[in-house]
Amino acid sequence: MALIERVLDGRIRHGTLRIERADGSITELGSKQAGWPDIILRIHNASAERRILLNPRLGLGDAYIDGSVSVGDDDIMGLIELVRRNNPWEKGGEIGDPGVLKRLASQLVRPLRQMNNLARSRSNVAHHYDLSNDFYQLWLDTDMQYSCAYWPEPNIGLEAAQSAKKAHIAAKLALEPRQRVLDIGCGWGGMALYLNRIADVDVLGITLSAEQFKLARARAEAASVSDRVKFELIDYRDLARTAHGQFDRIVSVGMFEHVGVPQFETFFRSTANMLKDDGVMLLHTIGRLGKPGATDAFTRKYIFPGGYIPALSETLAASEKSKLIATDIENLRLHYALTLRSWYTSVLEQREAIVAMMDERFYRMWAFYLAGATAAFEWGGMCNYQIQFARNRRSLPITRNYMARSEAAISTQQ
C-alpha cells in the first residue's frame, strides 16, 4: 500500500475517493453512499504526492494551483468536503493533524507571524483587499459585503442574506438618530451607508485598503450623504490617538481576524477609549469552536498573511482587561458555510472573466481557498461570533426582546 493510502486508510468511510497516478496505478477508497460525493483525484507526478504527504494542507493547495493534481469535473469543493465530512471536528477527526512538536513550534512562532504593526498591517491588507475592486464585484453581492451573511431561511439567496445580516447587526447596535458610529474595517462602505440610511446616524468608516477607501468615498458621494458618512484611510490605533472624539456605537465586521493575538489587548483598549460611557460595540468575527490554535499554512501563504482566527476564550480574555462587558454572544454556526458556498458558485460562474482579469493560477487558488473555507465551516472547527459589548451594564434593555423587534422593523425598510 502506497504511503498516501496509508495516511487515508480508514479515513474515507462514506463516499469514494479514486486516486489515479501518472504511472497508471489506481487506488479506490471508501464506499458509494447516497448523498456523499464520489471523487477522482489525479496525481500527475511523484513530487506532487510527496508535497501532499509532507504537508497535507499546503501541499494539496500548492499542487492544485500549479496543476500537478486535478480533480474529476474540477470539483475541488467535492474533494475537500469528502475528506472533511468523513472526519468532522466534533469527532476529533483531522487529516494531517500536526504532531505535538509541530503544534508546539507553531505556538512559539505564532506571535512573530502576527506582529501586525502599522506597516505590516497595511501590507497584509493590501495583499488581499487591494487585488481589484472589479474582481470582487464579479462574485460578491451588489452591496459588496465580504463577510458572513445571515440566513433566516437557507434558500433566500445571497442578496437577501446579506441584507438580513446588516439588519441583524443594526438591531444589536440599538441605534438612535444622530448618534455617531464608527465602522472599523469598513470594506467598500456598504455597512456604513446602510446604517445611515435606516437609522439616521452619522458614520465614520475606516480601512487600510486604498481600493476599498476610494470606492467607499465614491459611493457616499453618489448617494449624496458624504457629509454624514465619511471614510478615512487610517488604522484604528492611529484613530484612537487623534482628536476625533468618542462614538456612541462601534461596529466591526470581518476585521478582527486581521488583528493578531499580540494586538488583542490594544484593539479592545482602543475601542473602549473611543466609546462613550454608555456606548455599545458589535464585533462580528470568524472564530474557533474550540481552544486557541494556529492559522493554517495555505491561508497564511496565499490569502491572509498575518491573520489569525481567534478562539472565543482569548477574545473575551483580552476584552475583559478593558472592562468591556460582553452583553450578548451569538454563534452563527453554519451561516458562513452557506455564504461561502454561494461565493464559490459565483466564482465558478465567473471563471472566464477571472482568468482573463488575473490568470489561471489565481483562479485555482481562489477556488481552493473558498472550497477549503466552506469545508472548515461545515465540518471543521470554524464558526462566526457576534459579540455585543457595552461600557455600562445599564446601557441596553435587560432582555434580548428589543433585538427581534428592532430587526423586524428594520427589515421592513429594506
KEKE-3310 file (N, C-alpha, C; in steps of 0.2 Angstrom, whole numbers, plus 5000, padded with zeros to 4 digits):
npx = (5004:5003:5011:5002:4989:4990:4990:4977:4969:4955:4950:4942:4927:4914:4906:4917:4934:4944:4960:4971:4986:5001:5009:4999:4994:4980:4970:4956:4946:4935:4916:4902:4889:4873:4870:4883:4899:4907:4923:4937:4954:4967:4984:4998:5012:5026:5032:5022:5014:5023:5024:5011:5010:5020:5015:5000:4989:4995:5002:4993:4986:4996:4999:4987:4985:4996:4993:4998:4990:4974:4956:4942:4929:4933:4930:4935:4929:4921:4931:4938:4927:4923:4934:4934:4921:4920:4928:4924:4926:4919:4921:4934:4941:4954:4963:4980:4984:4995:5009:5014:5026:5026:5015:5018:5029:5023:5015:5025:5031:5020:5017:5027:5023:5011:5014:5008:5011:5009:5014:5016:5002:4996:5002:4998:4984:4983:4988:4977:4965:4967:4967:4958:4945:4936:4937:4932:4919:4914:4909:4904:4889:4878:4880:4893:4897:4908:4909:4902:4886:4868:4856:4840:4832:4837:4837:4836:4844:4859:4859:4848:4851:4863:4857:4849:4859:4865:4853:4852:4864:4862:4851:4856:4865:4857:4852:4851:4843:4855:4866:4884:4893:4906:4914:4924:4936:4929:4927:4920:4911:4898:4891:4892:4885:4872:4868:4867:4857:4845:4844:4847:4860:4876:4891:4908:4919:4933:4947:4961:4963:4967:4960:4947:4944:4944:4933:4922:4921:4917:4905:4898:4897:4890:4878:4874:4877:4889:4892:4888:4892:4907:4923:4939:4957:4964:4972:4965:4972:4979:4968:4962:4972:4970:4961:4947:4936:4923:4913:4896:4892:4901:4905:4912:4916:4921:4935:4942:4949:4961:4969:4977:4984:4994:4990:4978:4974:4977:4968:4956:4957:4959:4946:4938:4942:4937:4924:4909:4903:4891:4891:4890:4897:4898:4905:4909:4915:4925:4928:4935:4929:4934:4948:4962:4972:4981:4985:4981:4993:4991:4982:4989:5000:4994:4982:4978:4990:4997:4985:4973:4962:4952:4950:4935:4938:4950:4948:4938:4945:4955:4946:4941:4951:4950:4938:4926:4910:4903:4889:4881:4882:4883:4883:4885:4883:4882:4881:4891:4895:4885:4886:4899:4897:4889:4897:4907:4900:4897:4910:4914:4905:4910:4922:4929:4930:4937:4949:4954:4955:4964:4973:4975:4981:4978:4964:4963:4969:4960:4948:4951:4954:4941:4934:4940:4938:4924:4922:4928:4919:4908:4912:4924:4933:4928:4918:4907:4906:4896:4898:4892:4897:4897:4900:4894:4883:4870:4867:4859:4843:4836:4833:4833:4823:4822:4830:4824:4812:4817:4825:4815:4807:4817:4819:4808:4810:4819)
npy = (4994:5011:5026:5037:5031:5024:5034:5039:5028:5021:5033:5038:5033:5035:5039:5040:5039:5040:5037:5042:5039:5045:5035:5025:5018:5014:5018:5014:5021:5020:5019:5019:5029:5036:5053:5056:5062:5056:5055:5059:5059:5065:5062:5070:5069:5062:5070:5079:5071:5068:5081:5083:5073:5077:5090:5090:5100:5112:5107:5100:5111:5119:5110:5109:5122:5124:5114:5101:5092:5086:5087:5076:5082:5095:5097:5103:5107:5096:5086:5091:5092:5079:5073:5081:5080:5066:5066:5074:5089:5089:5075:5074:5072:5074:5076:5074:5081:5090:5084:5084:5091:5099:5107:5113:5121:5129:5136:5143:5152:5159:5172:5180:5179:5186:5199:5212:5227:5244:5246:5233:5229:5237:5232:5218:5220:5226:5215:5206:5214:5224:5219:5220:5231:5228:5214:5209:5213:5205:5193:5195:5201:5214:5225:5222:5215:5208:5197:5185:5181:5182:5170:5169:5160:5145:5146:5159:5166:5175:5189:5193:5187:5194:5207:5204:5201:5214:5220:5212:5215:5229:5230:5224:5235:5244:5257:5276:5290:5302:5298:5295:5284:5272:5263:5250:5244:5245:5240:5241:5251:5248:5244:5255:5265:5259:5259:5273:5276:5268:5271:5285:5290:5296:5291:5286:5278:5267:5261:5251:5248:5254:5253:5249:5261:5271:5267:5267:5280:5286:5280:5285:5299:5297:5294:5305:5308:5311:5321:5315:5302:5297:5292:5286:5283:5275:5268:5259:5261:5273:5281:5281:5288:5301:5317:5314:5313:5304:5289:5285:5272:5257:5247:5232:5222:5208:5211:5209:5197:5200:5206:5200:5190:5196:5210:5210:5215:5229:5232:5231:5240:5252:5253:5253:5265:5274:5273:5281:5283:5277:5269:5256:5242:5231:5217:5207:5192:5179:5164:5151:5135:5128:5128:5140:5141:5139:5148:5140:5134:5136:5147:5157:5158:5161:5169:5177:5184:5186:5185:5178:5167:5169:5161:5160:5161:5168:5180:5185:5186:5195:5207:5209:5215:5228:5232:5230:5225:5210:5209:5201:5186:5178:5163:5161:5147:5139:5149:5155:5145:5143:5156:5155:5144:5150:5161:5153:5146:5157:5161:5150:5152:5164:5161:5162:5176:5179:5172:5179:5192:5190:5177:5159:5152:5160:5160:5146:5146:5154:5147:5135:5141:5146:5134:5126:5134:5133:5120:5120:5127:5120:5107:5107:5116:5130:5145:5158:5172:5184:5197:5207:5222:5232:5248:5251:5243:5246:5251:5245:5237:5225:5213:5202:5205:5217:5216:5208:5214:5226:5222:5216:5228:5236:5227:5229:5241:5239)
npz = (5000:4995:5002:5004:5003:5015:5024:5022:5025:5032:5034:5024:5024:5020:5004:4989:4985:4972:4967:4955:4947:4938:4933:4930:4940:4951:4965:4976:4988:5002:5001:4990:4994:4996:4994:4997:4990:4976:4971:4960:4961:4953:4952:4945:4945:4954:4963:4967:4975:4985:4991:4996:5005:5014:5019:5021:5020:5015:5004:4996:4991:4985:4975:4968:4963:4954:4945:4946:4952:4949:4949:4946:4935:4939:4953:4966:4978:4981:4983:4995:5004:5005:5012:5024:5029:5032:5043:5054:5065:5077:5081:5082:5071:5059:5045:5042:5054:5064:5074:5091:5093:5081:5084:5095:5090:5081:5090:5096:5086:5082:5088:5081:5068:5069:5072:5070:5066:5062:5048:5043:5045:5035:5023:5024:5022:5010:5002:5001:5000:4991:4978:4967:4964:4954:4952:4965:4963:4954:4959:4972:4982:4977:4985:4990:5001:5010:5020:5032:5029:5034:5037:5038:5032:5023:5009:5004:4996:4991:4991:4998:5010:5014:5016:5027:5036:5039:5044:5056:5063:5064:5073:5085:5088:5093:5089:5089:5082:5075:5082:5084:5074:5073:5061:5060:5049:5037:5024:5008:5011:5012:5024:5032:5025:5024:5038:5040:5032:5037:5050:5052:5057:5060:5052:5053:5043:5043:5035:5029:5017:5001:4989:4993:5001:4991:4983:4993:4997:4985:4983:4994:4990:4978:4983:4989:5003:5009:5018:5030:5030:5032:5026:5030:5027:5038:5052:5066:5078:5076:5074:5087:5094:5089:5088:5087:5095:5105:5102:5100:5096:5090:5077:5070:5057:5051:5053:5064:5063:5057:5066:5075:5089:5098:5097:5102:5115:5114:5104:5110:5121:5113:5107:5118:5124:5114:5114:5121:5138:5139:5128:5115:5107:5093:5088:5075:5070:5062:5071:5082:5086:5097:5107:5107:5092:5077:5062:5047:5035:5021:5020:5027:5018:5005:5006:5019:5025:5041:5047:5059:5066:5080:5096:5106:5119:5121:5115:5123:5135:5132:5130:5143:5150:5147:5153:5146:5144:5140:5133:5125:5116:5101:5091:5075:5068:5055:5046:5039:5031:5022:5015:5010:5001:4992:4987:4981:4971:4963:4959:4951:4941:4935:4930:4917:4916:4927:4925:4914:4919:4930:4931:4927:4937:4948:4948:4951:4964:4971:4970:4977:4990:4994:4993:5003:5014:5015:5019:5031:5039:5038:5042:5049:5062:5062:5065:5066:5077:5084:5095:5107:5115:5130:5138:5150:5161:5161:5149:5139:5135:5147:5143:5128:5119:5113:5102:5092:5089:5084:5073:5065:5062:5055:5044:5037:5031:5021)
capx = (5000:5007:5010:4996:4984:4991:4988:4970:4966:4950:4948:4937:4922:4907:4908:4923:4940:4948:4967:4974:4993:5004:5011:4994:4991:4974:4968:4950:4945:4928:4911:4897:4883:4868:4871:4890:4902:4912:4928:4943:4960:4973:4991:5001:5019:5028:5034:5016:5012:5027:5022:5004:5012:5024:5011:4993:4985:4998:5004:4987:4984:5001:4999:4981:4986:5001:4991:5001:4985:4967:4950:4937:4924:4936:4926:4939:4925:4919:4937:4939:4921:4924:4939:4932:4915:4922:4932:4922:4929:4916:4923:4941:4945:4958:4968:4987:4984:5002:5011:5015:5031:5024:5010:5022:5033:5018:5013:5031:5032:5014:5017:5031:5019:5005:5016:5005:5012:5005:5017:5014:4995:4994:5004:4994:4978:4984:4989:4971:4959:4968:4968:4955:4938:4932:4937:4927:4912:4912:4906:4900:4883:4878:4882:4900:4898:4913:4909:4897:4879:4864:4852:4834:4830:4843:4836:4833:4849:4864:4857:4843:4855:4867:4853:4847:4865:4865:4848:4853:4869:4859:4847:4861:4868:4852:4854:4846:4845:4860:4872:4890:4895:4912:4914:4931:4936:4923:4926:4918:4906:4891:4888:4891:4879:4866:4866:4865:4850:4840:4844:4848:4866:4882:4896:4914:4921:4940:4950:4968:4964:4967:4955:4941:4943:4942:4926:4918:4920:4913:4898:4895:4896:4885:4872:4873:4877:4896:4893:4886:4895:4914:4928:4946:4962:4968:4972:4961:4976:4980:4962:4962:4976:4968:4955:4940:4930:4921:4907:4890:4892:4906:4904:4917:4913:4926:4941:4946:4953:4967:4972:4983:4984:4998:4987:4971:4973:4977:4962:4950:4959:4957:4939:4935:4943:4934:4917:4906:4902:4885:4892:4889:4900:4896:4911:4907:4922:4926:4931:4936:4924:4937:4953:4966:4975:4986:4982:4984:4999:4989:4979:4994:5004:4991:4976:4978:4996:4997:4979:4973:4955:4953:4945:4931:4941:4956:4944:4935:4950:4958:4942:4940:4956:4947:4932:4921:4905:4900:4882:4877:4886:4879:4887:4882:4887:4883:4879:4896:4896:4880:4889:4904:4895:4886:4903:4911:4896:4898:4917:4914:4902:4914:4929:4932:4931:4943:4956:4956:4957:4970:4976:4973:4984:4975:4958:4963:4970:4954:4943:4954:4953:4934:4932:4943:4934:4917:4923:4930:4913:4903:4914:4930:4932:4927:4912:4906:4904:4894:4899:4890:4900:4895:4904:4890:4878:4863:4866:4854:4837:4839:4831:4835:4817:4822:4834:4820:4808:4821:4826:4809:4806:4822:4818:4803:4813:4824)
capy = (5000:5017:5030:5041:5027:5023:5040:5040:5022:5021:5040:5039:5028:5036:5041:5036:5043:5036:5040:5040:5042:5046:5028:5021:5014:5017:5015:5017:5021:5022:5015:5023:5030:5041:5059:5058:5063:5051:5060:5056:5063:5063:5065:5069:5067:5059:5076:5082:5066:5070:5088:5082:5069:5081:5095:5089:5106:5117:5103:5099:5118:5121:5106:5110:5128:5123:5109:5095:5087:5089:5083:5075:5088:5101:5098:5104:5108:5089:5083:5094:5090:5072:5072:5084:5077:5060:5067:5081:5092:5086:5069:5074:5070:5079:5073:5078:5085:5090:5081:5088:5095:5104:5111:5117:5125:5134:5141:5148:5157:5162:5179:5183:5179:5191:5206:5217:5234:5248:5245:5226:5228:5240:5227:5212:5222:5227:5208:5203:5218:5229:5215:5224:5231:5224:5207:5207:5215:5199:5187:5197:5203:5220:5229:5220:5213:5202:5194:5180:5184:5179:5166:5166:5153:5143:5146:5165:5169:5179:5196:5194:5185:5200:5212:5201:5202:5221:5222:5209:5219:5236:5229:5224:5241:5249:5264:5281:5296:5307:5295:5294:5277:5271:5257:5248:5239:5247:5237:5246:5256:5246:5244:5262:5268:5256:5262:5280:5276:5265:5274:5292:5291:5299:5286:5286:5271:5267:5255:5252:5246:5260:5252:5250:5268:5275:5266:5269:5288:5287:5278:5290:5305:5296:5294:5312:5308:5312:5325:5312:5296:5299:5287:5288:5278:5276:5262:5260:5263:5280:5285:5281:5293:5308:5321:5313:5312:5297:5287:5281:5265:5255:5241:5230:5216:5204:5214:5207:5191:5203:5210:5196:5190:5201:5216:5210:5220:5235:5233:5232:5246:5257:5254:5256:5273:5278:5273:5285:5279:5272:5266:5249:5239:5225:5214:5201:5189:5172:5162:5144:5132:5126:5131:5143:5137:5142:5149:5135:5136:5139:5153:5161:5159:5164:5173:5182:5184:5190:5184:5173:5166:5169:5157:5164:5162:5173:5186:5188:5187:5202:5212:5210:5219:5235:5232:5229:5220:5206:5209:5196:5182:5173:5159:5159:5141:5137:5154:5157:5140:5145:5161:5153:5140:5155:5164:5148:5145:5163:5161:5146:5155:5169:5158:5165:5183:5179:5170:5185:5198:5188:5171:5153:5150:5164:5157:5140:5147:5157:5141:5131:5145:5146:5127:5124:5138:5131:5114:5122:5129:5114:5101:5109:5120:5137:5147:5165:5175:5191:5198:5214:5224:5239:5251:5251:5237:5249:5255:5242:5234:5219:5207:5202:5206:5223:5215:5205:5220:5231:5218:5216:5235:5237:5223:5232:5247:5237)
capz = (5000:4995:5009:5004:5005:5022:5028:5022:5026:5037:5035:5019:5025:5016:4998:4987:4983:4967:4966:4948:4946:4931:4931:4929:4946:4954:4971:4977:4995:5003:4998:4987:4998:4993:4997:4998:4984:4973:4968:4956:4962:4948:4954:4938:4946:4961:4968:4970:4980:4991:4994:4999:5011:5019:5022:5018:5019:5010:4999:4991:4988:4980:4969:4964:4960:4949:4940:4947:4954:4946:4952:4941:4934:4943:4959:4972:4983:4982:4986:5002:5008:5006:5017:5030:5031:5035:5049:5057:5071:5083:5082:5083:5065:5056:5041:5043:5060:5066:5080:5097:5092:5076:5087:5100:5086:5079:5095:5098:5081:5081:5089:5076:5062:5070:5075:5065:5067:5057:5042:5041:5044:5028:5018:5024:5020:5003:4999:5000:4998:4985:4972:4962:4965:4949:4954:4970:4960:4949:4963:4978:4981:4974:4990:4991:5008:5010:5027:5033:5028:5039:5033:5042:5029:5019:5002:5002:4991:4994:4991:5004:5016:5016:5019:5033:5041:5041:5049:5062:5066:5066:5079:5090:5090:5097:5086:5089:5077:5076:5085:5080:5074:5070:5057:5060:5044:5034:5017:5002:5013:5012:5031:5035:5021:5027:5045:5040:5028:5040:5057:5053:5061:5056:5052:5051:5041:5042:5032:5027:5009:4997:4984:4997:5003:4985:4981:4998:4996:4979:4985:4998:4986:4974:4987:4992:5010:5011:5024:5036:5030:5030:5026:5031:5026:5044:5057:5072:5083:5075:5076:5094:5097:5087:5092:5083:5099:5106:5097:5103:5094:5086:5073:5066:5054:5047:5053:5070:5061:5055:5072:5078:5096:5101:5097:5105:5121:5111:5100:5115:5124:5109:5106:5124:5124:5109:5116:5126:5144:5138:5121:5113:5101:5090:5085:5071:5068:5062:5077:5083:5090:5102:5110:5103:5088:5073:5056:5043:5031:5015:5022:5029:5012:4999:5007:5024:5029:5047:5050:5064:5069:5087:5100:5110:5126:5120:5113:5129:5140:5130:5131:5150:5153:5146:5156:5141:5146:5135:5135:5121:5112:5096:5087:5068:5066:5048:5041:5034:5026:5016:5012:5006:4995:4987:4983:4977:4965:4958:4956:4946:4935:4933:4929:4911:4917:4932:4922:4909:4924:4934:4927:4928:4944:4953:4949:4955:4971:4974:4971:4983:4996:4995:4995:5010:5019:5016:5022:5038:5042:5038:5046:5053:5068:5061:5066:5067:5083:5085:5102:5109:5121:5132:5144:5156:5162:5160:5143:5135:5139:5151:5139:5121:5115:5109:5096:5087:5087:5080:5067:5061:5060:5051:5038:5033:5027:5016)
cpx = (5004:5006:5004:4990:4984:4988:4980:4966:4962:4947:4942:4932:4916:4909:4915:4928:4944:4954:4970:4981:4996:5006:5006:4991:4985:4972:4961:4948:4937:4923:4905:4891:4879:4870:4879:4894:4907:4917:4934:4948:4965:4979:4996:5009:5020:5029:5027:5013:5016:5025:5015:5006:5016:5020:5004:4990:4988:5000:4999:4986:4989:5000:4993:4982:4991:4999:4994:4996:4979:4962:4945:4932:4927:4932:4931:4935:4923:4925:4938:4933:4921:4928:4937:4926:4916:4925:4930:4925:4926:4918:4931:4945:4948:4964:4975:4987:4992:5003:5012:5020:5030:5019:5014:5026:5029:5016:5019:5032:5025:5014:5021:5027:5013:5008:5014:5005:5009:5008:5015:5006:4993:4996:5000:4987:4978:4985:4982:4965:4960:4969:4965:4947:4934:4932:4932:4920:4909:4908:4903:4893:4883:4881:4890:4901:4902:4914:4902:4890:4875:4858:4846:4831:4836:4843:4834:4838:4853:4862:4853:4847:4860:4863:4851:4853:4865:4859:4849:4859:4866:4855:4851:4864:4863:4853:4849:4848:4850:4866:4878:4892:4902:4912:4922:4932:4930:4922:4924:4912:4899:4887:4887:4885:4872:4864:4864:4858:4844:4839:4846:4854:4871:4888:4902:4917:4929:4942:4957:4969:4962:4961:4948:4939:4941:4934:4921:4916:4916:4906:4894:4893:4890:4878:4870:4873:4885:4897:4891:4889:4902:4918:4935:4951:4966:4967:4968:4965:4978:4974:4961:4966:4975:4962:4949:4934:4928:4914:4902:4890:4898:4904:4910:4916:4919:4933:4945:4951:4960:4971:4978:4983:4988:4995:4980:4969:4973:4971:4956:4951:4957:4950:4936:4936:4939:4926:4915:4904:4896:4885:4891:4893:4898:4902:4908:4914:4921:4930:4932:4931:4927:4942:4957:4970:4980:4983:4986:4989:4996:4986:4984:4999:5000:4986:4976:4984:4995:4990:4979:4965:4955:4948:4941:4934:4946:4953:4941:4940:4954:4953:4940:4945:4954:4941:4926:4916:4902:4893:4878:4882:4882:4884:4883:4886:4888:4881:4884:4897:4891:4883:4894:4902:4892:4892:4906:4907:4897:4905:4917:4911:4906:4921:4932:4934:4937:4949:4958:4958:4964:4974:4973:4975:4980:4968:4958:4964:4964:4948:4945:4952:4945:4931:4934:4939:4927:4917:4924:4924:4908:4905:4920:4928:4931:4920:4912:4903:4902:4894:4897:4893:4897:4899:4900:4884:4871:4862:4861:4849:4840:4837:4833:4829:4818:4826:4829:4815:4811:4823:4820:4807:4811:4821:4813:4805:4817:4821)
cpy = (5006:5021:5034:5037:5025:5028:5041:5033:5022:5028:5041:5033:5029:5040:5038:5041:5038:5040:5037:5043:5042:5039:5023:5017:5018:5014:5018:5016:5023:5017:5020:5023:5036:5047:5061:5058:5057:5055:5056:5061:5061:5067:5064:5068:5065:5065:5079:5077:5067:5076:5087:5078:5073:5087:5095:5096:5111:5113:5102:5106:5120:5116:5107:5117:5128:5118:5102:5089:5090:5084:5082:5080:5094:5102:5098:5104:5100:5085:5085:5092:5083:5070:5075:5081:5070:5060:5074:5083:5089:5079:5068:5072:5075:5076:5078:5083:5084:5087:5086:5093:5101:5109:5116:5123:5131:5139:5146:5153:5161:5170:5183:5184:5184:5197:5211:5224:5238:5247:5238:5226:5231:5235:5221:5214:5222:5220:5205:5208:5223:5225:5219:5225:5228:5217:5205:5208:5209:5194:5189:5199:5211:5226:5228:5219:5207:5199:5189:5184:5180:5176:5164:5160:5152:5144:5153:5169:5174:5186:5197:5192:5191:5206:5210:5202:5209:5223:5218:5213:5226:5235:5228:5230:5246:5256:5269:5287:5300:5304:5295:5287:5277:5264:5255:5243:5239:5244:5243:5250:5254:5246:5251:5266:5265:5259:5269:5280:5273:5268:5281:5293:5293:5293:5288:5279:5272:5260:5256:5250:5253:5259:5252:5257:5272:5274:5268:5276:5289:5285:5283:5297:5303:5296:5301:5312:5309:5316:5321:5305:5297:5292:5290:5282:5278:5269:5264:5263:5270:5284:5286:5287:5301:5311:5320:5312:5305:5296:5284:5274:5263:5248:5239:5223:5213:5207:5211:5201:5194:5206:5206:5196:5195:5208:5216:5215:5227:5237:5235:5239:5252:5258:5256:5263:5277:5278:5278:5280:5275:5269:5259:5248:5232:5222:5207:5198:5182:5170:5154:5141:5130:5130:5135:5138:5141:5143:5144:5138:5139:5146:5158:5163:5163:5169:5178:5182:5188:5189:5178:5173:5165:5164:5162:5166:5167:5179:5189:5190:5194:5208:5214:5215:5227:5236:5233:5224:5216:5205:5204:5193:5178:5170:5158:5153:5139:5143:5156:5151:5141:5151:5159:5149:5145:5158:5159:5147:5151:5163:5156:5149:5161:5167:5162:5172:5184:5178:5176:5191:5196:5183:5165:5151:5154:5161:5150:5141:5150:5151:5137:5134:5144:5139:5124:5128:5135:5124:5115:5124:5124:5108:5102:5113:5127:5139:5155:5168:5182:5193:5206:5216:5231:5241:5251:5246:5240:5252:5252:5239:5227:5213:5208:5204:5212:5221:5212:5210:5225:5228:5218:5223:5237:5234:5226:5238:5245:5236)
cpz = (5000:5001:5009:5006:5013:5027:5028:5024:5032:5038:5030:5020:5021:5010:4995:4984:4978:4965:4960:4948:4939:4929:4930:4934:4949:4961:4973:4985:4996:5000:4995:4992:4995:4998:4999:4991:4982:4969:4965:4957:4957:4950:4948:4939:4953:4965:4971:4976:4986:4995:4998:5006:5017:5023:5019:5016:5014:5004:4993:4988:4983:4974:4965:4960:4954:4944:4941:4950:4951:4949:4946:4941:4938:4949:4965:4978:4986:4986:4994:5006:5009:5012:5024:5033:5034:5041:5052:5063:5077:5085:5083:5077:5062:5052:5041:5049:5063:5073:5085:5096:5087:5080:5091:5096:5083:5084:5097:5093:5080:5082:5084:5070:5063:5073:5070:5067:5061:5049:5039:5040:5037:5023:5018:5021:5012:4999:4997:4997:4993:4979:4966:4964:4960:4950:4959:4967:4956:4953:4970:4977:4979:4979:4992:4998:5008:5017:5027:5033:5034:5036:5037:5039:5024:5012:5000:4997:4994:4996:4998:5011:5019:5019:5026:5038:5043:5045:5056:5066:5069:5072:5085:5093:5093:5095:5088:5084:5079:5080:5081:5080:5070:5067:5056:5054:5039:5027:5012:5004:5014:5019:5033:5031:5023:5033:5045:5037:5033:5047:5058:5057:5057:5057:5050:5049:5040:5039:5031:5020:5005:4992:4987:4998:4997:4983:4986:4998:4990:4980:4989:4994:4981:4977:4991:5000:5013:5017:5030:5036:5027:5030:5027:5030:5032:5048:5063:5078:5082:5076:5083:5097:5094:5090:5088:5088:5101:5102:5102:5102:5089:5083:5070:5064:5050:5047:5059:5068:5058:5060:5074:5086:5100:5102:5100:5110:5118:5107:5105:5119:5120:5108:5112:5125:5119:5110:5121:5132:5143:5131:5121:5107:5099:5086:5081:5068:5067:5068:5077:5087:5097:5105:5105:5098:5084:5066:5051:5037:5024:5015:5023:5023:5007:5001:5012:5028:5035:5051:5055:5066:5076:5090:5104:5116:5126:5118:5119:5134:5139:5132:5139:5153:5152:5149:5152:5143:5140:5136:5130:5116:5107:5092:5081:5065:5059:5043:5036:5029:5020:5012:5007:5000:4990:4983:4979:4970:4960:4955:4950:4940:4932:4931:4923:4913:4922:4929:4917:4913:4927:4930:4930:4935:4949:4954:4953:4963:4974:4975:4977:4989:4998:4997:5002:5015:5021:5020:5030:5042:5043:5042:5050:5059:5068:5062:5065:5073:5082:5093:5103:5115:5123:5137:5150:5156:5161:5154:5138:5139:5142:5148:5132:5117:5111:5102:5090:5085:5083:5073:5062:5058:5054:5044:5034:5029:5021:5009)
residu = (MET:ALA:LEU:ILE:GLU:ARG:VAL:LEU:ASP:GLY:ARG:ILE:ARG:HIS:GLY:THR:LEU:ARG:ILE:GLU:ARG:ALA:ASP:GLY:SER:ILE:THR:GLU:LEU:GLY:SER:LYS:GLN:ALA:GLY:TRP:PRO:ASP:ILE:ILE:LEU:ARG:ILE:HIS:ASN:ALA:SER:ALA:GLU:ARG:ARG:ILE:LEU:LEU:ASN:PRO:ARG:LEU:GLY:LEU:GLY:ASP:ALA:TYR:ILE:ASP:GLY:SER:VAL:SER:VAL:GLY:ASP:ASP:ASP:ILE:MET:GLY:LEU:ILE:GLU:LEU:VAL:ARG:ARG:ASN:ASN:PRO:TRP:GLU:LYS:GLY:GLY:GLU:ILE:GLY:ASP:PRO:GLY:VAL:LEU:LYS:ARG:LEU:ALA:SER:GLN:LEU:VAL:ARG:PRO:LEU:ARG:GLN:MET:ASN:ASN:LEU:ALA:ARG:SER:ARG:SER:ASN:VAL:ALA:HIS:HIS:TYR:ASP:LEU:SER:ASN:ASP:PHE:TYR:GLN:LEU:TRP:LEU:ASP:THR:ASP:MET:GLN:TYR:SER:CYS:ALA:TYR:TRP:PRO:GLU:PRO:ASN:ILE:GLY:LEU:GLU:ALA:ALA:GLN:SER:ALA:LYS:LYS:ALA:HIS:ILE:ALA:ALA:LYS:LEU:ALA:LEU:GLU:PRO:ARG:GLN:ARG:VAL:LEU:ASP:ILE:GLY:CYS:GLY:TRP:GLY:GLY:MET:ALA:LEU:TYR:LEU:ASN:ARG:ILE:ALA:ASP:VAL:ASP:VAL:LEU:GLY:ILE:THR:LEU:SER:ALA:GLU:GLN:PHE:LYS:LEU:ALA:ARG:ALA:ARG:ALA:GLU:ALA:ALA:SER:VAL:SER:ASP:ARG:VAL:LYS:PHE:GLU:LEU:ILE:ASP:TYR:ARG:ASP:LEU:ALA:ARG:THR:ALA:HIS:GLY:GLN:PHE:ASP:ARG:ILE:VAL:SER:VAL:GLY:MET:PHE:GLU:HIS:VAL:GLY:VAL:PRO:GLN:PHE:GLU:THR:PHE:PHE:ARG:SER:THR:ALA:ASN:MET:LEU:LYS:ASP:ASP:GLY:VAL:MET:LEU:LEU:HIS:THR:ILE:GLY:ARG:LEU:GLY:LYS:PRO:GLY:ALA:THR:ASP:ALA:PHE:THR:ARG:LYS:TYR:ILE:PHE:PRO:GLY:GLY:TYR:ILE:PRO:ALA:LEU:SER:GLU:THR:LEU:ALA:ALA:SER:GLU:LYS:SER:LYS:LEU:ILE:ALA:THR:ASP:ILE:GLU:ASN:LEU:ARG:LEU:HIS:TYR:ALA:LEU:THR:LEU:ARG:SER:TRP:TYR:THR:SER:VAL:LEU:GLU:GLN:ARG:GLU:ALA:ILE:VAL:ALA:MET:MET:ASP:GLU:ARG:PHE:TYR:ARG:MET:TRP:ALA:PHE:TYR:LEU:ALA:GLY:ALA:THR:ALA:ALA:PHE:GLU:TRP:GLY:GLY:MET:CYS:ASN:TYR:GLN:ILE:GLN:PHE:ALA:ARG:ASN:ARG:ARG:SER:LEU:PRO:ILE:THR:ARG:ASN:TYR:MET:ALA:ARG:SER:GLU:ALA:ALA:ILE:SER:THR:GLN:GLN)
# end
